[in-house]
Amino acid sequence: MSELTKTLIWLAVLGAVFGVLWYLGYIARLATYIRETREELRKCTWPTWDELKGSTLVVAVATLLLGLFTAAVDFVFALFARHIMG
């Protein structure tokens, strides 16, 4: 089977799938979803560059502190488990 034949078969399959989705109304619903999503995103207030940098710093510090706390608790539990095991 030649590459052209394979390509034409795939195009026919994709065309049939698209036709069924169009007939069932999925394409129209997807278009409505995208349009409404764009409208909602226009209503959003986006952070300034300084606000974004500050928020990123807060998240990085909080993640670091949580990681250190988790490592410390894990270390304590490991010591406790070694003590119990003998």
C-alpha positions in Angstrom: 0.0 0.0 0.0 1.5 3.3 -1.0 1.9 6.3 1.3 -0.6 8.3 -0.7 -3.2 5.6 -0.2 -2.5 5.5 3.6 -2.8 9.2 3.8 -6.1 9.3 1.9 -7.5 6.6 4.1 -6.5 8.5 7.2 -8.0 11.7 5.8 -11.3 9.8 5.1 -11.4 8.4 8.6 -10.7 11.8 10.1 -13.3 13.4 7.9 -15.8 10.8 8.9 -15.1 11.3 12.6 -15.3 15.1 12.2 -18.7 14.7 10.3 -20.1 12.5 13.1 -18.9 15.0 15.8 -20.4 17.9 13.8 -23.7 16.0 13.3 -23.9 15.2 17.1 -23.3 18.9 17.9 -19.9 18.4 19.7 -18.1 20.9 17.4 -20.6 23.6 18.1 -20.4 23.0 21.9 -16.6 23.1 21.7 -16.7 26.4 19.8 -19.1 27.8 22.4 -16.9 26.6 25.2 -13.8 28.3 23.6 -15.7 31.5 23.0 -17.0 31.6 26.6 -13.6 30.8 28.0 -12.1 33.7 26.1 -14.8 36.1 27.4 -14.1 35.0 31.0 -10.4 35.4 30.6 -10.9 38.9 29.4 -12.6 39.7 32.7 -9.7 38.5 34.8 -7.2 40.8 36.4 -3.7 39.6 35.7 -0.9 40.3 38.2 1.7 42.8 37.6 5.3 41.7 37.1 6.2 42.7 40.7 3.2 40.9 42.1 4.1 37.8 40.1 7.7 37.9 41.4 6.5 38.3 45.0 4.0 35.4 44.7 6.7 33.2 43.2 9.1 34.0 46.0 6.4 33.1 48.6 5.6 29.8 46.9 9.3 28.9 46.6 10.0 29.7 50.3 6.9 27.8 51.5 7.9 24.8 49.3 11.4 24.9 50.8 10.1 25.1 54.4 7.7 22.3 53.8 10.4 20.1 52.3 12.7 20.8 55.2 9.9 20.0 57.7 9.1 16.7 55.8 12.8 15.7 55.8 13.2 16.5 59.5 10.1 14.5 60.4 11.3 11.6 58.2 14.7 11.7 60.0 13.1 11.6 63.4 10.8 8.7 62.5 13.8 6.8 61.0 15.7 7.3 64.3 12.7 6.2 66.2 12.3 3.1 64.0 16.0 2.2 64.4 15.7 2.6 68.1 12.7 0.3 68.3 14.2 -2.3 66.0 17.2 -2.6 68.1 
